[in-house]
Structure formats: structure tokens, C-alpha cells
Amino acid sequence: MIQRDADIGRFLRSICIGDTLFIPADSGKGTSDRYVIVKSIWGSGQLVCKGINDATKGQEGVIRPNPNTLLSSDAEKVSIDPIGRIHPKND
């Protein structure tokens, strides 16, 4: 993700398929804190994500945030170790 201000790009973070994102609660939309896995990235930059606890197949539970939505919601890229500890990733 690159943030552009006055035609100057500033690197914010890399996002790849398989990364885990923390998306904070949004009271305006009625959503709670959630952790999602990036399943696909479209050519337009839109992400296809699914909750980390959602094992269903198909489109149930899929969200499709775009990079601007992630920036405005203060979403973070995180890693979760085998015993469930959450660590921020700064790449």
C-alpha cells in the first residue's frame, strides 16, 4: 500500500495473500474487532478477506475492503503465533 500526497508516494505496508489483518470495530457500521486472512487481491487493489475463525466454503463471511477503507479504519497487519499471541508486523 502506498499513500499518495501531492504526487509523492510513501510506503505504508505490504499486503500479500495469506497475511493476517486486524480490523478494529466500527460502531457506525455495527461491526466488532475482527481478524481476517487475505485470500485474494484483485488487480484494482481490492482485497478479498475471510475471518480467521470461518471455515465455511463459498462466499459466506467474505469481506472485500479496499486499501482506502483499511487506512481509514486503522487496520493493522499482524502475525499470530502457534499459541495465539498477536504481534504487530511492521513491513
ZAMARGU-4260 file (C-alpha; in steps of 0.2 Angstrom, whole numbers, plus 5000, padded with zeros to 4 digits):
<rodrens>
0) 5000/5000/5000 | 5007/5017/4995 | 4999/5033/5002 | 5000/5047/4989 | 5000/5065/4995
5) 5003/5078/4981 | 5010/5065/4969 | 5023/5059/4982 | 5021/5041/4987 | 5025/5035/5004
10) 5026/5016/5008 | 5014/5011/5021 | 5014/4992/5021 | 5015/4977/5010 | 5000/4965/5010
15) 5001/4948/5002 | 4989/4933/5000 | 4989/4924/5017 | 4993/4939/5028 | 4983/4942/5044
20) 4975/4959/5046 | 4967/4966/5062 | 4952/4977/5058 | 4946/4987/5073 | 4927/4989/5077
25) 4917/5002/5068 | 4902/5007/5078 | 4894/5017/5063 | 4893/5000/5054 | 4890/4990/5069
30) 4905/4979/5067 | 4916/4972/5081 | 4935/4969/5081 | 4940/4956/5069 | 4955/4946/5062
35) 4954/4941/5044 | 4966/4932/5032 | 4969/4939/5014 | 4963/4926/5002 | 4965/4936/4986
40) 4970/4953/4979 | 4961/4959/4963 | 4970/4970/4950 | 4961/4985/4956 | 4969/4983/4973
45) 4953/4977/4982 | 4956/4963/4994 | 4946/4948/4997 | 4947/4943/5016 | 4939/4930/5027
50) 4938/4929/5046 | 4951/4918/5054 | 4938/4908/5063 | 4927/4905/5047 | 4930/4888/5040
55) 4915/4888/5028 | 4917/4887/5009 | 4909/4899/4997 | 4906/4917/4999 | 4899/4917/5017
60) 4909/4928/5028 | 4919/4936/5014 | 4923/4954/5015 | 4931/4965/5002 | 4939/4980/5009
65) 4949/4992/4998 | 4965/5000/5003 | 4957/5017/5007 | 4945/5008/5019 | 4959/4999/5028
70) 4968/5015/5030 | 4953/5025/5037 | 4949/5011/5049 | 4967/5010/5056 | 4968/4992/5051
75) 4985/4983/5055 | 4995/4969/5048 | 4998/4956/5062 | 5005/4939/5065 | 4998/4926/5077
80) 5010/4913/5084 | 5005/4895/5087 | 4999/4898/5105 | 4988/4913/5100 | 4999/4928/5104
85) 4997/4943/5092 | 5012/4953/5086 | 5011/4968/5075 | 5021/4967/5059 | 5030/4982/5053
90) 5033/4978/5035
</rodrens>
